[in-house]
Amino acid sequence: MMELDRADVALLDALQKNNRLTSEELSELVNLSPTACQRRLKRLRAQGVIEADVSIVSPKAVGRPVTMIVLVSLERERADIVDRFKAAIRNTREVMIGYYVTGDADFLLVVTAKDMEGYEQFTRRFFYENHDIKGFKTLVVMDRVKASFALPIDN
């Protein structure tokens, strides 16, 4: 874990709320000069503290209003099978989030679709054609209550 000072924490908190803030706006929030803010941001990005700068897009606005949470169990938990499935997750656009987990399932996926017919086509292609998958359970999201990647940061 990297040591973060009060200014780093303030910068990260501000950016997690709005990553479009200008250097001048950030400087006012964290009591540093715009140049100092830019130097710190460059360092935080270079050290991997900031992984990416993204925008949260409305699924409805882009025609993908159906979201599922899918619990996936593998036939066997061998390193090559797990690695192959991780690669499949990374290379599949419909999978928005993928976690390798403990418990009753091996993976938890968040999947998007245009409609239920589109999700069914996805399941046929992604799950049924993969012989390494023992089974999967789908939970259909009725309402997105919160969409965030903001982490609470303690100093």
Number of C-alpha atoms within 10 A of each C-alpha: 4 8 6 15 10 11 18 18 16 18 20 22 17 17 17 18 12 13 14 14 12 12 17 14 14 21 19 11 13 18 14 16 14 17 12 14 22 17 11 15 19 12 13 18 13 11 11 10 14 15 10 8 11 11 9 8 9 11 15 10 8 9 12 15 17 19 24 19 18 19 19 21 18 19 13 13 12 10 9 10 15 17 12 12 18 15 11 13 19 13 10 12 11 19 20 13 14 16 13 13 12 9 6 9 16 19 21 20 19 19 22 24 20 16 13 14 10 13 18 12 12 18 14 11 11 15 16 14 10 12 10 17 18 13 14 17 13 15 11 14 15 10 9 9 6 6 9 8 10 11 9 9 11 8 10
